């Protein structure tokens, strides 16, 4: 277990007016969404009333190397998925898209998010003689939609979605339709783009840019977008909540900084976080730097607001991904030295401010502080672009228990002592919300204040806060 908050998943879909190599479009879209999941990847293609697919473990270019992408046929509809397992084991069986034949014929589904009532739904379907092949909630969603469809996929989606509790951004494909669905709270992002011949749906706008698509709009919370030969059609679920609850960590960490989510630039949100840290949590120092790569934008904002120069203090090995394999304990403990190194000539004898997006367990930040001191930094001050994470998440972030969180049982002063810094300061919840000013959604802040769109009781086994 490492000290990073892992992404949930990324989804991508294309509907083309011509029969062509749509799998290649999905490939480039998934490549742009690789930051959202690095465990597995898959693409499904609709052609001649059939659906075929290929999926595998690993990064997108590795999964589709060796001619695997070229083996997928030409078609007019395709969907794809990159996965990090928040539920279900990390194995090929659980890779997406989920593809099967049901009442609506051939069907494929890819899901970003996490349901809180998966077990209840699965047990209900098993009692009706359903058979499941995987341990993921995405298959449960696919089976429910199929069972309630009466042969019409739109009917199935409308009937099934009220039963799903939790976060979901879905792309669904039949032989003649592409469907995009966002949960009633809009917890996970989903957007629509267009080219001359294609309609694209994707988790983030950076994936639209990767395939030269023009951003059209975001899928609204509770919206079911259907794309077919007649164009784009919009349906809405019943009883959509008055206030949406977008996961604010999409802006803090998950999304790529060149994406725009629900009308707000991720880059500008992160830069504003740095500015607010400089304004509300100032400290005298010689330089400010970010933990690469997620902290760099905020560090530049801090530098601009404070007048303290931005100087790189940490160098990152670009060839070590977030899924770096650590075979034994000794290598796990030294893995940070492989991923990152201090720039001694930049920091020796200097008072250093380090900006990071969040602190989870504190183990990585403790090692970074030690690394900087060993390289000669005279002072190390930590500034964090989010509030203290005090509660686990059950809506698609891989922090499932209180025992994983240093902020669940330590305050700001105690965290500072634990990681060995000279000072540690966080943004407040209200300050974090200000960084997202201009977004046309509300936010889920459950990991900070324990207030979730869906209740935690009955889902999380380790609910007890550490004393």
Secondary structure, 3 states (H helix, E strand, C coil): CCCCCCCCEEEEEEEEEEEECHHHHHHHHHHHCHHHCCCEEEEEEEECCEEEEEEEECCHHHHCCCCCCCCCCCEEEEEEEEECCCCCCCCHHHCCCEEEEECCEEEEEEEEEEECCHHHHHHHHHCCCCCCCCCCHHHHHHHHHHHCCCCCHHHHHHHHHCCCCEEEEEEEEECCCEEEEECCCCCCCCEEEECCCEEEEECCHHHHHHCCCEEEEECCCCEEEEEECCEEEEEECCCCCCCCCEECHHHHHHCCCCCEECCEEHHHHHHHHHHHHHHHCCCCCCEEEECCCCCHHHHHHHHHHHCCCECCCEEECCCCCCCCCCCCHHHHHHHHHHHEEECHHHHCCCEEEEEECCCCCCHHHHHHHHHHHHCCCCEEEEEECCCCCCCCCCCCCCCCCHHHCHHHCCCHHHHHHHHCCCEEEECCHHHHHHHCCCCCCCEECHHHHCCCCCCCCCCCCCCCCCC
